[in-house]
Each structure stands twice: as structure tokens, then as C-alpha cells.
Amino acid sequence: MRCLLVTLLFIFFIIQQVYCGRDNEESPFGVLEFLHWNHSWNNYKYATLIDLKKTVSLMKEAGIDWVRFDFLWSDIEPQQGEFNFEKYDTIVKELSENNINILGILDYSTDWASSCGRWNCPPKDNTTFLNYVKEVVKHFKDKIKYWEIWNEPDSGIYWDYRYQDGLKTYATLLKETYLAIKEIDPEAKVLNGGLSNLSSVERLYENGVGAYFDILNIH
């Protein structure tokens, strides 16, 4: 028992030394948190600024330096050509003031632009998605440098199973989005939509998108 206690104390000491020695470095820890959730379908999880501030404070206390969340197309451009960044300006401001980096996910279809009229179908016209992407990247280019294009496009949950085609349609969207982002912000880093299946990595490369993301993203 004494040996176990000594071992645990030693491990705690090592972790403490490593972590406390990182004062001038970024923490390696990040989280996925739905900070944008203020809708009926998620019971208005972040309905007030107090809710948001509390979560950001807890993240900072836990040593979190990165947070991943969606910049929903349907929130930002609910009607074609009408952009509203108020919600996301508030979220980005809170995170930036707490020195928490952001991986922004550019996704899902807004109803008016969806192939099937729902959030999880690809856009019926990529140019509408690209226009939304350009506006978002332009608006946040001084504070956000990492962008993920869609989420799990190889999953029938997030890219409707009726449109699953071995990532061919997604590959075209990724290529065009990558170029659009680089045009607005050459310093930005682009991630493919996190893949739900390892075999999908091969599909990506087969579809010729190896040069159209900076960081390979796998869930």
C-alpha cells in the first residue's frame, strides 16, 4: 500500500511539473462543445451570456486551450444574402479574451440551400455554400485560423445516406472551399470534415483532394 501511495505521489509530481512548466506554452487539451446551441431542438443550452461565460471559465480552469464548434450556416445566413454574426461574435469574443483557440466547423446546409430541404444534405448549389464560407472567414480572419469543412461527411447521419457516393460530392465541395478560404486568408489552415471511418481516408485521396486540406482530420 505504501509503495502504491509513493508511486501515485510521484506520478502526480511529474504531471504537476510538466503541466506547470507549460505556463508560456499552449495546453495540448481541446474539447468539442456546442457553444452555439441556442435553439428549440437543443433546449436552448446557451440561452444567456451567463451560461456561455460559465462554460468558458470552466474550460480555462481545466486547462483547455482549444474548442471546436459549428458556425452553422442556418444561423449565419437564415435567408439568402442576409448574414447575421451577432451570436458568433459574442462566442468568439469570450473565447478570445480567455486565450482559447477556435477550430470552426463550416457546416451544415441551411434549409433554403439544401438538396433535400434539410440540414444534413449537401447544398444543391456549391456556390451558395462558398459564399457563406467566404463571408464567415472574412469576418473572423483576425481571430480564427483553423477551419473544418463539414462534420463526418462519410456518415449517413451528417451527410444524408441518400447522398453518400464514396465522398465524391464532398471531395468537390472540399476542393472548392479550400480554394475559397485561401483566397480570403492564405494563412488559414483547412481541415477535412472529421471522418467517422478510417477507410474513408483512402476515399479522400482517391477523389484527388490530397492537396486540398492542410491537416488530416479523423474521428
N, CA, C and O of each residue as an XYZ file, in Angstrom:
876
protein
N       0.832     -1.198      0.000
C       0.000      0.000      0.000
C       0.866      1.248      0.000
O       0.587      2.222     -0.700
N       1.967      1.195      0.833
C       2.862      2.342      0.893
C       3.537      2.571     -0.450
O       3.712      3.714     -0.874
N       3.915      1.493     -1.118
C       4.562      1.614     -2.437
C       3.609      2.236     -3.451
O       4.000      3.065     -4.272
N       2.345      1.814     -3.372
C       1.346      2.361     -4.290
C       1.180      3.857     -4.054
O       1.101      4.634     -5.004
N       1.128      4.257     -2.788
C       0.964      5.667     -2.448
C       2.152      6.483     -2.948
O       1.978      7.563     -3.511
N       3.363      5.959     -2.740
C       4.570      6.655     -3.207
C       4.549      6.799     -4.727
O       4.897      7.849     -5.269
N       4.134      5.721     -5.409
C       4.072      5.757     -6.868
C       3.080      6.804     -7.349
O       3.376      7.572     -8.265
N       1.909      6.837     -6.734
C       0.885      7.806     -7.133
C       1.350      9.237     -6.885
O       1.119     10.126     -7.704
N       2.004      9.449     -5.753
C       2.524     10.781     -5.451
C       3.591     11.194     -6.462
O       3.668     12.356     -6.859
N       4.412     10.229     -6.872
C       5.463     10.518     -7.851
C       4.842     10.900     -9.203
O       5.276     11.850     -9.853
N       3.810     10.131     -9.614
C       3.133     10.428    -10.880
C       2.502     11.815    -10.824
O       2.594     12.587    -11.779
N       1.856     12.128     -9.690
C       1.241     13.444     -9.528
C       2.295     14.536     -9.627
O       2.061     15.578    -10.239
N       3.459     14.294     -9.023
C       4.541     15.278     -9.044
C       5.017     15.525    -10.477
O       5.236     16.668    -10.878
N       5.175     14.437    -11.246
C       5.639     14.566    -12.627
C       4.627     15.342    -13.465
O       4.993     16.238    -14.225
N       3.330     14.984    -13.314
C       2.289     15.682    -14.071
C       2.276     17.159    -13.706
O       2.155     18.023    -14.574
N       2.402     17.439    -12.409
C       2.385     18.818    -11.948
C       3.556     19.605    -12.530
O       3.397     20.752    -12.946
N       4.737     18.979    -12.556
C       5.907     19.662    -13.081
C       5.772     19.925    -14.586
O       6.107     21.001    -15.081
N       5.279     18.920    -15.288
C       5.118     19.078    -16.731
C       4.085     20.148    -17.043
O       4.315     21.030    -17.869
N       2.934     20.057    -16.365
C       1.856     20.985    -16.659
C       2.211     22.407    -16.223
O       2.004     23.359    -16.975
N       2.742     22.547    -15.011
C       3.065     23.887    -14.516
C       4.206     24.509    -15.309
O       4.333     25.732    -15.371
N       5.026     23.672    -15.907
C       6.126     24.194    -16.719
C       5.685     24.675    -18.077
O       6.511     25.117    -18.875
N       4.361     24.595    -18.363
C       3.841     24.969    -19.674
C       3.245     26.368    -19.653
O       2.469     26.723    -20.541
N       3.603     27.174    -18.640
C       2.966     28.485    -18.490
C       3.038     29.318    -19.756
O       2.101     30.050    -20.075
N       4.142     29.212    -20.476
C       4.322     30.026    -21.671
C       4.040     29.248    -22.943
O       4.380     29.703    -24.035
N       3.420     28.077    -22.816
C       3.116     27.252    -23.975
C       1.627     26.971    -24.036
O       0.900     27.156    -23.059
N       1.191     26.524    -25.193
C      -0.203     26.141    -25.328
C      -0.446     24.796    -24.647
O       0.402     23.905    -24.690
N      -1.607     24.663    -24.022
C      -2.013     23.378    -23.478
C      -2.332     22.435    -24.631
O      -2.809     22.887    -25.672
N      -2.081     21.145    -24.475
C      -2.402     20.191    -25.541
C      -3.870     19.776    -25.543
O      -4.278     18.961    -26.371
N      -4.667     20.322    -24.630
C      -6.026     19.834    -24.450
C      -7.059     20.700    -25.173
O      -7.006     21.929    -25.124
N      -7.996     20.031    -25.842
C      -9.092     20.705    -26.522
C     -10.383     19.946    -26.316
O     -10.373     18.776    -25.932
N     -11.505     20.620    -26.575
C     -12.810     19.983    -26.412
C     -13.729     20.346    -27.573
O     -13.551     21.363    -28.243
N     -14.710     19.484    -27.787
C     -15.849     19.808    -28.633
C     -16.950     20.269    -27.702
O     -17.372     19.524    -26.817
N     -17.420     21.500    -27.897
C     -18.538     21.973    -27.086
C     -19.480     22.785    -27.970
O     -19.033     23.580    -28.797
N     -20.775     22.584    -27.794
C     -21.769     23.193    -28.671
C     -22.156     24.583    -28.164
O     -23.300     24.828    -27.778
N     -21.186     25.471    -28.175
C     -21.381     26.809    -27.640
C     -22.409     27.611    -28.433
O     -22.933     28.610    -27.940
N     -22.695     27.182    -29.639
C     -23.666     27.882    -30.493
C     -25.090     27.403    -30.263
O     -26.021     27.935    -30.867
N     -25.276     26.413    -29.405
C     -26.604     25.816    -29.205
C     -27.523     26.772    -28.445
O     -27.423     26.919    -27.227
N     -28.399     27.402    -29.174
C     -29.431     28.246    -28.580
C     -30.666     28.142    -29.469
O     -31.136     29.124    -30.045
N     -31.180     26.895    -29.559
C     -32.304     26.578    -30.436
C     -33.305     25.707    -29.673
O     -32.988     25.150    -28.622
N     -34.496     25.603    -30.213
C     -35.518     24.772    -29.567
C     -35.108     23.305    -29.525
O     -35.422     22.602    -28.565
N     -34.401     22.832    -30.570
C     -34.046     21.413    -30.645
C     -32.907     21.019    -29.706
O     -32.614     19.831    -29.565
N     -32.259     21.994    -29.062
C     -31.264     21.660    -28.048
C     -31.619     22.293    -26.702
O     -30.761     22.486    -25.841
N     -32.909     22.610    -26.544
C     -33.417     23.157    -25.281
C     -32.687     24.433    -24.855
O     -32.536     24.712    -23.665
N     -32.240     25.196    -25.846
C     -31.604     26.497    -25.581
C     -30.485     26.370    -24.541
O     -30.483     27.035    -23.505
N     -29.545     25.497    -24.863
C     -28.461     25.177    -23.919
C     -27.664     26.421    -23.516
O     -27.313     26.578    -22.347
N     -27.377     27.303    -24.478
C     -26.644     28.531    -24.169
C     -27.528     29.732    -24.493
O     -27.273     30.480    -25.437
N     -28.563     29.893    -23.694
C     -29.550     30.937    -23.953
C     -29.098     32.312    -23.461
O     -29.590     33.337    -23.932
N     -28.159     32.328    -22.514
C     -27.730     33.612    -21.945
C     -26.208     33.734    -21.973
O     -25.485     32.745    -22.096
N     -25.758     34.951    -21.857
C     -24.320     35.213    -21.788
C     -23.725     34.610    -20.525
O     -22.562     34.208    -20.521
N     -24.505     34.543    -19.459
C     -24.042     33.930    -18.203
C     -23.695     32.462    -18.426
O     -22.674     31.983    -17.932
N     -24.543     31.745    -19.169
C     -24.285     30.332    -19.476
C     -22.959     30.182    -20.215
O     -22.141     29.323    -19.884
N     -22.762     31.023    -21.210
C     -21.544     30.970    -22.017
C     -20.311     31.288    -21.174
O     -19.313     30.570    -21.231
N     -20.379     32.345    -20.407
C     -19.236     32.757    -19.587
C     -18.846     31.670    -18.591
O     -17.661     31.428    -18.360
N     -19.852     31.015    -18.000
C     -19.566     29.957    -17.021
C     -18.800     28.816    -17.671
O     -17.821     28.323    -17.109
N     -19.243     28.390    -18.859
C     -18.579     27.281    -19.550
C     -17.169     27.654    -19.971
O     -16.243     26.859    -19.812
N     -16.996     28.851    -20.503
C     -15.662     29.292    -20.923
C     -14.730     29.362    -19.715
O     -13.562     28.985    -19.808
N     -15.239     29.840    -18.594
C     -14.442     29.909    -17.364
C     -14.013     28.523    -16.902
O     -12.870     28.336    -16.486
N     -14.917     27.553    -16.972
C     -14.591     26.179    -16.577
C     -13.575     25.562    -17.532
O     -12.696     24.813    -17.106
N     -13.691     25.874    -18.817
C     -12.703     25.393    -19.785
C     -11.314     25.913    -19.425
O     -10.338     25.163    -19.411
N     -11.244     27.207    -19.135
C      -9.953     27.811    -18.805
C      -9.379     27.184    -17.542
O      -8.184     26.898    -17.468
N     -10.232     26.975    -16.559
C      -9.801     26.377    -15.291
C      -9.279     24.953    -15.505
O      -8.363     24.508    -14.814
N      -9.868     24.255    -16.461
C      -9.466     22.872    -16.739
C      -8.225     22.783    -17.635
O      -7.750     21.684    -17.922
N      -7.703     23.921    -18.075
C      -6.507     23.903    -18.904
C      -6.802     23.669    -20.376
O      -5.934     23.202    -21.114
N      -8.013     23.989    -20.813
C      -8.397     23.814    -22.213
C      -7.919     25.019    -23.021
O      -8.200     26.165    -22.668
N      -7.194     24.748    -24.109
C      -6.719     25.833    -24.965
C      -7.381     25.843    -26.331
O      -7.201     26.784    -27.104
N      -8.151     24.795    -26.635
C      -8.804     24.713    -27.940
C     -10.254     24.281    -27.776
O     -10.566     23.424    -26.950
N     -11.129     24.874    -28.559
C     -12.518     24.433    -28.582
C     -12.984     24.336    -30.040
O     -12.685     25.197    -30.868
N     -13.714     23.275    -30.319
C     -14.252     23.019    -31.668
C     -15.766     23.149    -31.609
O     -16.417     22.525    -30.770
N     -16.325     23.959    -32.498
C     -17.780     24.072    -32.558
C     -18.199     24.567    -33.943
O     -17.394     25.111    -34.699
N     -19.492     24.362    -34.255
C     -20.025     24.691    -35.567
C     -20.344     26.174    -35.706
O     -20.835     26.813    -34.775
N     -20.056     26.699    -36.879
C     -20.537     28.014    -37.291
C     -21.680     27.742    -38.274
O     -21.504     27.816    -39.490
N     -22.834     27.430    -37.728
C     -23.931     26.908    -38.536
C     -24.369     27.882    -39.628
O     -24.657     29.051    -39.374
N     -24.408     27.360    -40.837
C     -24.858     28.137    -41.981
C     -26.274     28.666    -41.735
O     -26.581     29.812    -42.063
N     -27.125     27.828    -41.159
C     -28.519     28.218    -40.935
C     -28.649     29.358    -39.930
O     -29.602     30.134    -40.005
N     -27.709     29.473    -38.991
C     -27.700     30.590    -38.051
C     -27.226     31.869    -38.731
O     -27.792     32.946    -38.541
N     -26.185     31.723    -39.518
C     -25.472     32.884    -40.053
C     -26.147     33.472    -41.285
O     -26.140     34.688    -41.480
N     -26.732     32.610    -42.119
C     -27.432     33.095    -43.309
C     -28.815     32.429    -43.394
O     -29.046     31.593    -44.267
N     -29.725     32.794    -42.498
C     -31.045     32.160    -42.480
C     -31.860     32.429    -43.742
O     -32.687     31.613    -44.149
N     -31.616     33.570    -44.345
C     -32.210     33.906    -45.635
C     -31.078     34.248    -46.597
O     -30.088     34.860    -46.196
N     -31.211     33.869    -47.831
C     -30.118     34.072    -48.784
C     -29.704     35.542    -48.849
O     -30.522     36.434    -49.078
N     -28.403     35.762    -48.637
C     -27.852     37.104    -48.722
C     -27.994     37.928    -47.457
O     -27.514     39.061    -47.405
N     -28.644     37.384    -46.433
C     -28.824     38.107    -45.170
C     -27.971     37.443    -44.084
O     -28.318     36.375    -43.581
N     -26.861     38.080    -43.732
C     -25.903     37.498    -42.788
C     -26.039     38.133    -41.416
O     -26.198     39.347    -41.289
N     -25.973     37.290    -40.389
C     -26.076     37.754    -39.009
C     -24.997     37.050    -38.180
O     -25.048     35.835    -37.990
N     -24.026     37.818    -37.690
C     -22.907     37.247    -36.935
C     -22.995     37.517    -35.441
O     -22.059     37.205    -34.705
N     -24.100     38.089    -34.979
C     -24.184     38.540    -33.587
C     -23.884     37.423    -32.590
O     -23.083     37.608    -31.674
N     -24.522     36.268    -32.763
C     -24.302     35.158    -31.834
C     -22.836     34.734    -31.810
O     -22.248     34.556    -30.743
N     -22.258     34.576    -32.988
C     -20.889     34.070    -33.079
C     -19.850     35.124    -32.689
O     -18.772     34.781    -32.203
N     -20.163     36.381    -32.895
C     -19.280     37.441    -32.412
C     -19.141     37.354    -30.899
O     -18.045     37.516    -30.361
N     -20.243     37.100    -30.217
C     -20.228     37.001    -28.751
C     -19.395     35.808    -28.296
O     -18.588     35.926    -27.374
N     -19.590     34.663    -28.941
C     -18.848     33.453    -28.567
C     -17.354     33.639    -28.810
O     -16.533     33.334    -27.946
N     -17.013     34.140    -29.993
C     -15.600     34.319    -30.344
C     -14.942     35.328    -29.413
O     -13.787     35.148    -29.028
N     -15.649     36.375    -29.051
C     -15.110     37.380    -28.132
C     -14.781     36.762    -26.779
O     -13.705     37.001    -26.232
N     -15.703     35.967    -26.236
C     -15.468     35.343    -24.932
C     -14.266     34.401    -24.969
O     -13.445     34.401    -24.051
N     -14.166     33.614    -26.013
C     -13.048     32.670    -26.125
C     -11.723     33.407    -26.342
O     -10.710     33.059    -25.735
N     -11.734     34.408    -27.193
C     -10.508     35.157    -27.482
C      -9.994     35.869    -26.239
O      -8.788     35.907    -25.994
N     -10.905     36.432    -25.458
C     -10.497     37.146    -24.239
C      -9.920     36.197    -23.197
O      -9.195     36.620    -22.295
N     -10.246     34.907    -23.325
C      -9.700     33.898    -22.413
C      -8.564     33.089    -23.047
O      -8.152     32.056    -22.521
N      -8.071     33.577    -24.179
C      -6.949     32.941    -24.895
C      -7.215     31.482    -25.235
O      -6.314     30.647    -25.158
N      -8.453     31.179    -25.610
C      -8.816     29.836    -26.062
C      -8.946     29.857    -27.572
O      -9.725     30.630    -28.131
N      -8.176     29.000    -28.226
C      -8.179     28.942    -29.687
C      -9.435     28.257    -30.208
O     -10.085     27.497    -29.489
N      -9.767     28.532    -31.460
C     -11.008     28.025    -32.042
C     -10.732     27.216    -33.300
O      -9.993     27.647    -34.185
N     -11.337     26.036    -33.362
C     -11.453     25.286    -34.613
C     -12.913     25.414    -35.029
O     -13.795     24.803    -34.425
N     -13.159     26.204    -36.055
C     -14.519     26.443    -36.502
C     -14.932     25.451    -37.576
O     -14.201     25.221    -38.539
N     -16.118     24.864    -37.401
C     -16.645     23.936    -38.403
C     -17.619     24.694    -39.288
O     -18.585     25.279    -38.798
N     -17.369     24.684    -40.577
C     -18.247     25.329    -41.540
C     -19.196     24.262    -42.071
O     -18.811     23.410    -42.872
N     -20.431     24.324    -41.617
C     -21.354     23.244    -41.956
C     -22.783     23.632    -41.680
O     -23.036     24.817    -41.463
N     -23.588     22.866    -41.674
C     -24.495     22.045    -42.419
C     -25.319     22.926    -43.340
O     -25.232     24.152    -43.289
N     -26.111     22.295    -44.173
C     -26.920     23.068    -45.114
C     -28.028     23.833    -44.387
O     -28.677     23.321    -43.475
N     -28.215     25.069    -44.824
C     -29.400     25.808    -44.408
C     -30.563     25.353    -45.292
O     -30.358     24.999    -46.454
N     -31.763     25.361    -44.754
C     -32.888     24.733    -45.448
C     -33.091     25.247    -46.872
O     -33.381     24.472    -47.783
N     -32.935     26.558    -47.057
C     -33.219     27.125    -48.380
C     -32.187     26.716    -49.440
O     -32.436     26.874    -50.635
N     -31.031     26.192    -49.007
C     -29.977     25.841    -49.963
C     -29.702     24.346    -50.035
O     -28.835     23.910    -50.791
N     -30.438     23.555    -49.248
C     -30.180     22.119    -49.150
C     -30.773     21.339    -50.320
O     -31.818     21.696    -50.864
N     -30.080     20.272    -50.689
C     -30.567     19.401    -51.766
C     -31.909     18.758    -51.425
O     -32.708     18.473    -52.316
N     -32.156     18.530    -50.130
C     -33.390     17.868    -49.721
C     -34.232     18.728    -48.790
O     -35.264     18.282    -48.289
N     -33.792     19.958    -48.560
C     -34.541     20.841    -47.673
C     -34.233     20.648    -46.204
O     -34.881     21.251    -45.349
N     -33.237     19.804    -45.897
C     -32.859     19.550    -44.514
C     -31.378     19.833    -44.304
O     -30.613     19.972    -45.258
N     -30.991     19.915    -43.029
C     -29.639     20.319    -42.635
C     -28.545     19.357    -43.067
O     -27.418     19.783    -43.320
N     -28.856     18.051    -43.158
C     -27.794     17.069    -43.372
C     -27.677     16.584    -44.813
O     -27.105     15.523    -45.065
N     -28.204     17.338    -45.741
C     -27.997     17.043    -47.164
C     -27.024     18.065    -47.749
O     -26.986     19.205    -47.285
N     -26.250     17.691    -48.740
C     -25.316     18.646    -49.335
C     -26.063     19.805    -49.992
O     -27.234     19.662    -50.344
N     -25.405     20.939    -50.160
C     -26.067     22.052    -50.835
C     -26.395     21.695    -52.282
O     -25.644     20.980    -52.944
N     -27.528     22.203    -52.760
C     -27.899     21.909    -54.140
C     -27.043     22.691    -55.129
O     -26.963     22.342    -56.306
N     -26.407     23.746    -54.642
C     -25.508     24.552    -55.473
C     -24.321     24.961    -54.605
O     -24.482     25.720    -53.649
N     -23.140     24.467    -54.931
C     -21.971     24.751    -54.106
C     -21.661     26.238    -53.984
O     -21.061     26.668    -52.998
N     -22.063     27.018    -54.969
C     -21.723     28.448    -54.924
C     -22.378     29.136    -53.730
O     -21.823     30.094    -53.191
N     -23.547     28.662    -53.311
C     -24.193     29.267    -52.147
C     -23.411     28.948    -50.876
O     -23.260     29.804    -50.004
N     -22.919     27.730    -50.773
C     -22.095     27.345    -49.621
C     -20.788     28.137    -49.616
O     -20.351     28.608    -48.565
N     -20.172     28.285    -50.771
C     -18.910     29.013    -50.871
C     -19.083     30.476    -50.485
O     -18.195     31.073    -49.876
N     -20.211     31.044    -50.836
C     -20.464     32.435    -50.479
C     -20.561     32.590    -48.963
O     -20.021     33.536    -48.390
N     -21.253     31.653    -48.323
C     -21.336     31.653    -46.854
C     -19.943     31.495    -46.233
O     -19.597     32.205    -45.288
N     -19.151     30.566    -46.765
C     -17.794     30.339    -46.257
C     -16.956     31.614    -46.351
O     -16.285     31.996    -45.392
N     -16.998     32.255    -47.490
C     -16.194     33.469    -47.690
C     -16.579     34.560    -46.694
O     -15.717     35.246    -46.145
N     -17.877     34.711    -46.471
C     -18.328     35.746    -45.540
C     -17.869     35.445    -44.117
O     -17.456     36.349    -43.390
N     -17.941     34.181    -43.719
C     -17.539     33.797    -42.357
C     -16.032     33.975    -42.165
O     -15.595     34.565    -41.177
N     -15.246     33.467    -43.104
C     -13.789     33.561    -42.990
C     -13.338     35.016    -43.014
O     -12.457     35.414    -42.251
N     -13.939     35.796    -43.883
C     -13.597     37.221    -43.959
C     -13.917     37.921    -42.637
O     -13.141     38.751    -42.163
N     -15.055     37.582    -42.053
C     -15.499     38.239    -40.824
C     -14.596     37.907    -39.640
O     -14.354     38.757    -38.783
N     -14.091     36.655    -39.591
C     -13.332     36.215    -38.415
C     -11.843     35.997    -38.683
O     -11.149     35.425    -37.843
N     -11.346     36.436    -39.824
C      -9.973     36.090    -40.209
C      -8.920     36.582    -39.221
O      -7.833     36.007    -39.160
N      -9.204     37.612    -38.457
C      -8.232     38.128    -37.491
C      -8.207     37.318    -36.193
O      -7.297     37.479    -35.380
N      -9.207     36.444    -35.994
C      -9.288     35.715    -34.728
C      -9.320     34.202    -34.884
O      -9.040     33.479    -33.928
N      -9.656     33.710    -36.078
C      -9.752     32.265    -36.284
C      -8.916     31.873    -37.497
O      -9.058     32.443    -38.579
N      -8.031     30.876    -37.293
C      -7.123     30.458    -38.369
C      -7.278     28.985    -38.719
O      -6.541     28.475    -39.563
N      -8.212     28.299    -38.095
C      -8.415     26.872    -38.362
C      -9.884     26.626    -38.677
O     -10.776     26.956    -37.896
N     -10.105     26.035    -39.849
C     -11.467     25.787    -40.315
C     -11.627     24.344    -40.780
O     -10.825     23.835    -41.563
N     -12.676     23.699    -40.286
C     -13.013     22.331    -40.687
C     -14.221     22.379    -41.617
O     -15.196     23.080    -41.344
N     -14.150     21.628    -42.716
C     -15.209     21.687    -43.717
C     -16.167     20.516    -43.555
O     -15.869     19.388    -43.947
N     -17.314     20.805    -42.973
C     -18.371     19.833    -42.653
C     -17.917     18.945    -41.501
O     -16.787     19.054    -41.024
N     -18.799     18.077    -41.066
C     -18.511     17.121    -39.998
C     -18.928     15.731    -40.449
O     -20.075     15.522    -40.846
N     -18.017     14.793    -40.389
C     -18.271     13.392    -40.741
C     -19.091     13.243    -42.034
O     -20.193     12.695    -42.019
N     -18.542     13.733    -43.138
C     -19.265     13.627    -44.408
C     -19.408     12.196    -44.906
O     -20.151     11.941    -45.854
N     -18.709     11.266    -44.279
C     -18.841      9.849    -44.651
C     -19.882      9.134    -43.808
O     -20.037      7.918    -43.915
N     -20.599      9.876    -42.967
C     -21.637      9.296    -42.124
C     -23.012      9.686    -42.653
O     -23.251     10.846    -42.991
N     -23.902      8.723    -42.721
C     -25.254      8.994    -43.181
C     -26.050      9.878    -42.250
O     -27.113     10.381    -42.614
N     -25.530     10.071    -41.030
C     -26.198     10.963    -40.077
C     -25.976     12.415    -40.465
O     -26.906     13.223    -40.458
N     -24.724     12.739    -40.806
C     -24.365     14.134    -41.038
C     -24.309     14.519    -42.525
O     -24.312     15.701    -42.867
N     -24.260     13.520    -43.391
C     -24.358     13.729    -44.844
C     -25.304     12.637    -45.304
O     -24.890     11.493    -45.494
N     -26.555     12.976    -45.482
C     -27.647     12.013    -45.644
C     -27.240     10.805    -46.489
O     -26.606     10.937    -47.536
N     -27.627      9.618    -45.999
C     -27.218      8.362    -46.646
C     -27.624      8.310    -48.116
O     -26.973      7.626    -48.905
N     -28.686      9.019    -48.501
C     -29.126      9.018    -49.902
C     -28.130      9.720    -50.814
O     -28.162      9.544    -52.032
N     -27.244     10.519    -50.218
C     -26.255     11.274    -50.992
C     -24.840     10.737    -50.800
O     -23.877     11.336    -51.278
N     -24.716      9.615    -50.104
C     -23.408      9.004    -49.919
C     -22.941      8.403    -51.249
O     -23.620      7.552    -51.823
N     -21.783      8.849    -51.730
C     -21.272      8.390    -53.031
C     -19.770      8.162    -52.990
O     -19.058      8.445    -53.953
N     -19.290      7.634    -51.835
C     -17.846      7.420    -51.707
C     -17.075      8.721    -51.613
O     -15.914      8.794    -52.015
N     -17.729      9.762    -51.074
C     -17.127     11.081    -50.837
C     -16.831     11.865    -52.125
O     -16.098     12.853    -52.079
N     -17.369     11.458    -53.235
C     -17.118     12.176    -54.496
C     -17.685     13.600    -54.459
O     -16.989     14.561    -54.784
N     -18.955     13.721    -54.059
C     -19.574     15.049    -53.995
C     -18.901     15.896    -52.939
O     -18.664     17.087    -53.142
N     -18.591     15.274    -51.801
C     -17.906     16.017    -50.743
C     -16.524     16.475    -51.201
O     -16.109     17.590    -50.882
N     -15.813     15.641    -51.935
C     -14.473     15.992    -52.408
C     -14.513     17.256    -53.260
O     -13.645     18.119    -53.134
N     -15.504     17.366    -54.114
C     -15.643     18.570    -54.937
C     -15.888     19.794    -54.063
O     -15.304     20.856    -54.281
N     -16.766     19.628    -53.064
C     -17.051     20.731    -52.156
C     -15.808     21.137    -51.368
O     -15.551     22.325    -51.177
N     -15.043     20.155    -50.914
C     -13.824     20.435    -50.147
C     -12.801     21.187    -50.992
O     -12.204     22.158    -50.525
N     -12.594     20.748    -52.229
C     -11.651     21.436    -53.121
C     -12.030     22.900    -53.295
O     -11.204     23.798    -53.132
N     -13.286     23.117    -53.625
C     -13.738     24.487    -53.897
C     -13.686     25.351    -52.639
O     -13.363     26.537    -52.709
N     -14.005     24.758    -51.491
C     -13.986     25.509    -50.242
C     -12.565     25.849    -49.824
O     -12.297     26.955    -49.355
N     -11.657     24.898    -49.995
C     -10.248     25.140    -49.671
C      -9.729     26.352    -50.440
O      -9.107     27.242    -49.860
N      -9.984     26.381    -51.729
C      -9.509     27.490    -52.563
C     -10.160     28.807    -52.156
O      -9.511     29.853    -52.159
N     -11.441     28.752    -51.806
C     -12.144     29.967    -51.396
C     -11.566     30.527    -50.100
O     -11.395     31.738    -49.967
N     -11.265     29.646    -49.143
C     -10.694     30.091    -47.867
C      -9.308     30.680    -48.068
O      -8.989     31.731    -47.512
N      -8.494     30.012    -48.853
C      -7.127     30.502    -49.081
C      -7.127     31.843    -49.799
O      -6.226     32.660    -49.610
N      -8.135     32.061    -50.617
C      -8.244     33.346    -51.314
C      -8.503     34.476    -50.320
O      -7.978     35.579    -50.471
N      -9.318     34.190    -49.302
C      -9.645     35.189    -48.285
C      -8.530     35.325    -47.258
O      -8.172     36.434    -46.860
N      -7.978     34.181    -46.827
C      -6.960     34.177    -45.774
C      -5.920     33.096    -46.062
O      -6.093     31.951    -45.645
N      -4.845     33.443    -46.768
C      -3.822     32.450    -47.117
C      -3.176     31.776    -45.916
O      -2.618     30.686    -46.045
N      -3.244     32.418    -44.734
C      -2.625     31.855    -43.538
C      -3.521     30.831    -42.844
O      -3.060     30.110    -41.959
N      -4.766     30.759    -43.224
C      -5.695     29.843    -42.573
C      -5.326     28.393    -42.860
O      -4.798     28.070    -43.924
N      -5.610     27.532    -41.898
C      -5.392     26.100    -42.059
C      -6.753     25.421    -42.240
O      -7.696     25.667    -41.487
N      -6.826     24.572    -43.246
C      -8.080     23.907    -43.579
C      -8.001     22.432    -43.218
O      -7.030     21.751    -43.550
N      -9.030     21.946    -42.537
C      -9.135     20.527    -42.196
C     -10.298     19.928    -42.973
O     -11.336     20.569    -43.139
N     -10.125     18.710    -43.443
C     -11.274     17.994    -43.987
C     -12.270     17.735    -42.859
O     -11.906     17.748    -41.683
N     -13.511     17.505    -43.223
C     -14.501     17.163    -42.212
C     -14.087     15.879    -41.507
O     -13.793     14.883    -42.167
N     -14.060     15.887    -40.183
C     -13.618     14.721    -39.430
C     -14.296     13.450    -39.919
O     -15.523     13.390    -39.998
N     -13.519     12.452    -40.242
C     -14.048     11.217    -40.830
C     -14.448     10.220    -39.751
O     -13.749     10.064    -38.750
N     -15.570      9.551    -39.957
C     -16.056      8.592    -38.963
C     -15.488      7.198    -39.182
O     -15.631      6.330    -38.321
N     -14.843      6.973    -40.330
C     -14.340      5.648    -40.677
C     -12.941      5.765    -41.276
O     -12.715      6.574    -42.176
N     -12.014      4.970    -40.784
C     -10.633      5.057    -41.275
C     -10.525      4.778    -42.777
O      -9.677      5.364    -43.451
N     -11.363      3.902    -43.301
C     -11.300      3.584    -44.727
C     -11.631      4.794    -45.589
O     -11.302      4.824    -46.775
N     -12.279      5.788    -44.997
C     -12.641      6.987    -45.753
C     -11.420      7.832    -46.114
O     -11.476      8.646    -47.035
N     -10.323      7.639    -45.391
C      -9.096      8.367    -45.733
C      -8.678      8.019    -47.158
O      -8.322      8.895    -47.947
N      -8.726      6.731    -47.474
C      -8.384      6.280    -48.818
C      -9.327      6.887    -49.853
O      -8.901      7.266    -50.944
N     -10.616      6.976    -49.504
C     -11.601      7.563    -50.428
C     -11.240      9.012    -50.734
O     -11.339      9.456    -51.878
N     -10.826      9.739    -49.716
C     -10.449     11.142    -49.931
C      -9.345     11.252    -50.972
O      -9.441     12.029    -51.922
N      -8.297     10.463    -50.778
C      -7.165     10.537    -51.699
C      -7.529     10.023    -53.088
O      -7.037     10.543    -54.090
N      -8.376      9.018    -53.154
C      -8.823      8.521    -54.450
C      -9.585      9.599    -55.224
O      -9.571      9.631    -56.454
N     -10.243     10.470    -54.480
C     -11.002     11.546    -55.106
C     -10.173     12.802    -55.340
O     -10.704     13.854    -55.695
N      -8.867     12.677    -55.137
C      -7.950     13.734    -55.539
C      -7.910     14.978    -54.684
O      -7.617     16.063    -55.185
N      -8.202     14.841    -53.383
C      -8.207     16.038    -52.547
C      -6.991     16.121    -51.622
O      -6.995     16.902    -50.671
N      -5.965     15.336    -51.886
C      -4.783     15.341    -51.026
C      -4.138     16.707    -50.874
O      -3.518     16.995    -49.850
N      -4.281     17.543    -51.885
C      -3.667     18.878    -51.845
C      -4.653     19.948    -51.384
O      -4.348     21.140    -51.435
N      -5.832     19.525    -50.937
C      -6.872     20.493    -50.627
C      -7.305     20.479    -49.166
O      -8.429     20.858    -48.838
N      -6.407     20.040    -48.295
C      -6.561     20.248    -46.854
C      -5.158     20.283    -46.260
O      -4.235     19.654    -46.778
N      -5.010     21.028    -45.166
C      -3.697     21.185    -44.534
C      -3.478     20.210    -43.402
O      -2.340     19.873    -43.078
N      -4.572     19.749    -42.791
C      -4.494     18.845    -41.648
C      -5.526     17.738    -41.851
O      -6.708     18.012    -42.058
N      -5.072     16.486    -41.789
C      -5.975     15.353    -41.929
C      -6.737     15.126    -40.631
O      -6.138     15.040    -39.559
N      -8.034     15.033    -40.729
C      -8.922     15.031    -39.565
C      -9.697     13.722    -39.507
O     -10.474     13.420    -40.413
N      -9.492     12.941    -38.445
C     -10.150     11.639    -38.289
C     -10.767     11.569    -36.892
O     -10.134     11.943    -35.904
N     -11.995     11.093    -36.821
C     -12.645     10.910    -35.521
C     -12.483      9.472    -35.069
O     -12.959      9.105    -33.995
